[in-house]
Structures are given as C-alpha cells and as structure tokens.
Amino acid sequence: MLKIYNTLGREKQDFKPLKDGQVLIYHCGPTVYWTQHIGNMRGMLMADLIHRTFEYLDYQIKFVRNYTDVGHLTSDSDTGEDKMEKAAQRDQLGPKEVADKYIKIFEDDTHDLNIKEPDFKPRATQMIPEIIEMVKTLVDKGYAYETDLAVYFDVTKVKNYTKLSGQKMEANIKNAGKGDVLDNDKKNSADFAIWFFKTGAHKNALQFWPSPFNSKLVENGEGFPGWHIECSAMAKKFLGETIDIHMGGIEHIPVHHTNEIAQSEAANGVKFVNYWLHNEHLIVNNKKMSKSEGTGYALSEIKEKGFSPLDLRYFFLQAHYRSKQNFTWEALQAAQNGLSNLTEQISSLGEDKGVINQNFKNNFVEKISDDFNIPGALAVVQELLKSDLLNTDK
C-alpha cells in the first residue's frame, strides 16, 4: 500500500485515488520571468520522482504543470510589481517574449535533467476565459466582491481558511492583499485579489484583458488575474473539480495553496485536493540560496564547472523530498563519483545480468511506496549490486 505524507493532516496516509489505478496530479510550475535556479529545479525533479513512482507502480497518470506568465507580483500576496512586467523592463522585451525566452531555458534544463514532460503545461495567459468564469462564479456566489481597484476573495466567508497551514488567521498572511495603494474598500486585510483592475498601482499594466467586473476607474473591467486564481482555474480545466495530488514547495503553504483551496472549494462546492505534497528547500553551504551572494546557481553554471546535469540529478536523489538538502561543490563532486561508480558497476555486468532476487524487488517497492523514499530505494540498488544473488532463481 502506497503511503503519502499529506500536508493536509500532517501525517502519512494510505493513498486512495479517486479512480482505481489512476492519479490526477497538479504541480505548481515556475513564474517564467528569470532563469530558474537549481533550488527550483530540485522541486521539479522531486515531482518527477513522484511521477515516475506512480508509473512504476502501474498507475495511469494525468499530470499538469503550469507556467505563470502574468499576475505573480513581487510579493506572494498582493504587493509590488508584476514579475513579468518587471522582467520585460529589465530585458527590454514584451511580456510574451520574456515568457517564451525563459520557458525555453526551463524546458532545456528539464530535458537535460531527464525530467518527464507533463501531459499538459498551460500558460496562465492562455486561460483568461476560464479564470474570468471562476472569478464571476465567486462573485455571484457571494464569496468575492468588487472595489474600484480589484475583485477580492472574502476569506471570512469560508470555514477553516487556514486548515492547510495550521496557522491562526491573525498570524496568516497578515495584511496580505494591501498593495502599493491602500484600498479603503477592502473588507479584511487577509482578503486577496483574484482580479486586478488596470488602475492605481497597476494603471500601466502591460498585460490586461476586458472583464465583466465593475470599476469606476477603468472601462470594460480591464485588468489581469491574481496569481492564486490562475492555478485553481487551470487545475479545474485539465483535471476536474477534485484532484488526487497537488504538489509544490513548502513556501506555497501559507499563502498560495491556502488561497487555492479557499477559492476552488468556494467556486466548485467540493473538496479541491485529497493529498497535498510539499518539497523542502535546497540550501547552499548551510545557508539560504541567495543571488546577492552568488549562490543562486543555474544549471548552466553547474555545466560550466564540468558537471553533467545527471550528476546534479543523482545528487538530488540522495535526499528525501520533504528534507532540506545542502548543496556544496564537494557534495556534487561526491555525487558525480557515485554516479560514475554506479554506471561502471552496471556496465560490468554485461548483457547477461541474470535474474534479480525477488526480495530486492520487494524491498525496492517497499521503499518507494513509503512516501517516495528514493534515498532508501537507492540503498536497495547498492545492496543488490554488492550481492551474489544476481544469478539465482527468483
């Protein structure tokens, strides 16, 4: 029986899919305003390992990983500039050209790291009709309200808003939603924007669409979606109203994923996600990765140091997805040596590798079925290669 640590409940739980033998997975993909650093790529790799585990266990998988190309402000709540617009100014490109540029780099990196392609990889800007429809549903049902600056989700209208994070309301995203210009018509500090009008702090927005929402300050409801509503609309579009698994980094728990749950369940009237999986962060030299300190490494920098992307992949395999992992160049060198030794050991077996003892297979499956314990599964592989049981009967 596959057991998964569910952030919603904070315990390992038996995995029971919505449909036998099938699994619906949504993974929060990158905001494509910059080259993703290896910490971000570790999150993608951890999702890949989970994806491959389900395949190995004979599940049919429908996997969605999105691209955020509008609406993600420089704060994870509702403050600051849109990251895509900031990148457009920096790179002297239009927002779409920025997205195209960094999606290409991202997909080249995922290919080099041998990460499987998702079944669907929508861009938020391609889903504007679906997003507007969900916002409209929330307004019509009384969960959201309009001001002249934005359409907000009213967090007081849902029970147990912080059930995923476990935080008290007053401690959770305090003052979230208050942008560069205070909106005096906003009801609660924790209410979050699901549609920004092209006015106030966003009067010069580069990406905007007409909407059925009303503001005295703009015509035709022109504006753009908030970041959180995008994932809810895309998950529904490709996977349905209730899905098996939603994945992302732990940083998404208190704001982004909390808001996804609130708005999805309010709009759809059913449970949004059965199992929430969150990967821990990659740190560097026991410190937080930092561009200012030169430790926000991209995969290209790993290559420049003479390492292959698969060396980095093998390094990532050695830590559980729910554990922090410390990156050092020495640790990556050790991973390179380990991968080289593993490759040589397997190559030395020749064409006739014999029959693997069933106990090793059972132990391997036991490890990956225990909340995707890939380091434990790797240890089983090492035991196998050291054994004298390769040429015995099952």
N, C-alpha and C positions, 0 to 999 in steps of 0.2 A: 504494500500500500504506500503510495506516494504521500509524503508529509511535507507541508509547506508552512513556513513561519508567516503568519498573517499579521501585518501591522495592525489591522482592524481586529483587535482582540489580544494582540501581543502574546501569541502562543503558537506552537506548531499544531497544525490541524490536518486531518486526513483530507486529501484532495478529492472532491466530488464534483465533477464537471456538470455543467448544465445539461449536456447531452453525452451519453456514454461514448467514450473513445474520441471525443472532440474537445478542443480547447480554444477559446477566444481570448486573444492577448492584445492589449494596447500598451504601447511603450511611448512615453514622452520623449520625442526626439529633440534635436538641437534647435536653438534660435540661430538662424543662419546669417549672423552679422559679422562673424570672425572665424578664423581657423580654430577648430576645436582642439583643446589641449588633451594630453594623454589621460588626464583625470576624467574628462568627458568620455573619451574613447573607452576607458575601463568600464564605464556604465553601459556602453553599447555592447562591449564584449561579454559582460555578465548576463545581459539579456540574451545574447547569442547562445551562451552555455545553457541557459534555461530552455530556450527554443530547441536546441539540439537534444537536450534530455528528454523532452516530451516526444520528439521524433524517435529517439532510441527506444522509448517505452511504447511505441506504436500508436501514439495519438495522432489524429488528423488536426492540423493547426491552421488557424486563420490569424495572421499576425499583422498588426498595423503599427507603424512608427511614423509620426508626423514630422513636418517641418514648420516651425513658427517663423513666418516671414512678415508679420505685422502684429502690432498690439502688445508686444512684450516690452514694457517700459524698463528704464534702467533700475528701478526698484521692482521686486517681485510683487509688490502690491500696486498701487495706482499713482506712484510718484515718478517724476523725472521725464526724460525724453523717451520716445520710441527708439529701441535699439537699432532697428533697421534704418530709421531716418538719420540717426547719429552716424551709422556706418556709411550711408550714402554721402553725407557731407565729408566724411573722412576720406573716402575712396574716390570722390568726385564721379559717382555713378548713380544711376537711378536705383530705387529700391529693388526692382525686379532683377536688375543686373547684379546687384550685390548678392541677392539670394542665389542667382544662378552660379555666381563665382564660388561662393562658399559651400553650396550643395555639391558642386563638382569636386572640390577639395575633400569634403567629408566622405563622399562616396568612393573616391580613390583610396582614402585611408581605410574605410571599412572593407573594401576589397582586399587591400594589402594585408589586413589583419584577419582575413578569411572569415569575416562575419557574413552570415547568410542575409540575402536580400529579404525584406519583408514582403508580404503579399500585396500590401498597399502602403504607399508613402505620400499621403496627400499634403499639399501646402494649404495653410490657413486661407490664403488669398483665393484659393480655388473653391472654398466652401462658404463664401459670403451668403448665398441664399439660405443654406441650411442654418448658418449662425443666426441670421436675422429671424428666421422662423422660430428658433428656440427662444430668442430674446422676446419675441412677440408673445409666445406661449406663456412665458414667465410674467410678462406684464398683464396679460389677460387673466391669469390665474391669481393675480394679486401678490405674487412673490417679488415683483420688481416694480420700480416707479421711475418716472421721468423728472429730471430737472432741466434747466436750460444748458447745463454743462455735460450731462451724461445720463444714461439709464443705469440705475443701481439695483443690485440684488439686496433685498432686505433680510439680513441674517437672523433677525428676531422672529421671522415667520417660519423657521424650521426648528424642529426639536433636535437637541443634541448636536448642534452645529460642529462642535469640536470633538466628535467621537473618534475621529482618526488620530488626532494629535494628542488627545487626552488632556489638553490644556484647559484652564479656566477661561471663560470668554474674555474677561478683562485682561488676561495675560496674552491672549492670542491676537496677533497682528494689530496691536493697539495703534489706533489712528490710521490703520490701513484705509486706503481709498482717498485720503486727503492729498490732492495733487499740489502742483505748484501754485494754484489759485484755490483758495478755500471756497468750497461750495456750501453756502449757507443753507441751501435747501436739502442738503443731505441729512437723512434722519438719524443715522447712527454712525459712529466713527468707523465701525468694522464693516459697514456695508461696502461692497466692492462693485466697480464699474463693469458692466457687461457690454456697454456700447458708449464710446466717447464721441461727443459731437465735435465738429470741426470749428471749435471756438475756444476762447480762453487760452489756456496753456497750449492747446492743440490747434490754434487758428491757422497755423501754417503747415498743417499736416500734409505730407506728400502723397499719402495713400488714403483715399476716402471713397465712400460709396453712398448713394442715396438710401434712405430707410423710411419705414412708416412711422418712426418715432418723432416726437414733437419737441422742438426747442424754439423759443422766440428769437434766438440769436443766429440761427442758420436756416437756410432754405432746404426743403426736401429731406430733412433729417440727416443731412450729410455728416458722415463720421466714419469711425472704424471700430472693430470689435475689441473688447478686452481680451487679454491673453487666456484667462481661465475658461471662458465660454467656448473658445475655439476647440479645445480638446474634447469637451463634452459633446459638441456637435459632430466632430469627426468620429468619435467612438460610436455614436449612435448611427451615423451614416453607414459605416462599414461593418459594424459588429452587432448592432442592435441595442435595445434599451438596457439590457442587463448583460454583463460580460463576466467571464471567469476570472481573468487576471489583469491587473493594471500594474505596470512597473515604472520605476523612476528613481531618482536619487533621494536620499533622506531629506535634503533641503526642501523638497516639494511638500513634505508632510503638513506643516502648519498653515500654509497659505494656498498654494496652487491646488493640491489634491483635496484639501479640505473644501475649497470652493467648488471644485469639480463635483464632489459628492452632493453638496447642497443644491446646486443648480440643476444637476442631472435628475436627482430624485424628485425635486420640486416639479420640473417640467414633465417628466415621464411617469411619475406616480408609482415607480417600482424601484427596488434596490438597484443601485448602479453597478457595483463591483462586489464579487464574492471574496476575492483574495487580493490583498494589496501587498506587493513585494517592493522593498526599497533597498538599494545598494548603498553601502558606505562609501566614504571618500578615499581617494588616493592622496597621500601626503608625501612631501619630499623632504628628506633629511629630518624627519620627525616634526616638520612644520607644515602649515597650510601652504598649498601651491600659490605662488604669487608672481604675476607678470612683472611687478616692480622690482622683485628680487631676482628676476631672470629664471624662475623655476617653473613657469607655466609652459612646459615643453610641448611642442607639436611633434607629430610623428616624423615630420621631415627632419627635425633636429636629432631624433633617435637614429635615423638613417645616416645623417652626416657624421655621427660618431662611430659608424662602422657596424652598427647592429641591424639586423633584419627585423621587419615588423613581426615575424613569427617568434623572434626572441622575446619581444615585448609581450606577445600573446602568451607564451609559455610562462613568463614572469607573472602575468595576471592569473594564470591557472592555479598558482600556488597559494592563493588566499581566498577564503570564502567570501561570497558576495556581500554578506552582512558584516564583514570585518573590515576595519581600516587596513590599508596596505601602505607600507613605507617604501617609496621609491628612492633608490640611490644608484649611482652608476655601477657601484660594486655589486649590488644585488642583481642588476641587469646583466652584468658580466657572468655572474654565477648561473643565471637562468640560461644565458647563451651556451655556457659549458654543459649545463644539464640537458638542454635540448639536443646538443651535438652528441652527447653520450647516448641519449635515448635513441636517436636516429641510427647511430652506429650499431647499437645492440640489436635493434630490429633488423637492420640490413644484414647483420652477420648470421641471422637465422636462415638466410637463403630462401629459395622458393618453397621448399617443403618445411613448413613451420609446425607440422604435426597438429594434434588436437588439443585444444585448451581444456584443462580440467574444469568441470562444471562448477566446482567450488569457487574458482576465481570469478567466473561469470556471476555467480550468485552474490559474491561479496561486492563486485563492481556495481551491480544493480542496487544492492542494499545501500551503498554509499550515495549514489546519485539520487536515490529515492528518499534520502534523509535531508530534505531541504536543499537539494542540489549541492551536495558535499563533493565538489570537484577535487579539492586537495586530497580528500580521503580516497577518491577513485584513482587518482594518480599514484597514490601509495600502493594500491592493489596492483596496478600495472607494474610497478617496480618489483613487487613481490613475485609476480608472475615471471618476469624476466630473470630473476635470480633462482627460480625453482628448477627442479629436474623433472617436472611433471608435464612438460610440453608434448612429449611423445607417448603419453599414456592414454588409455581409453577414457571416455567420459565417466 
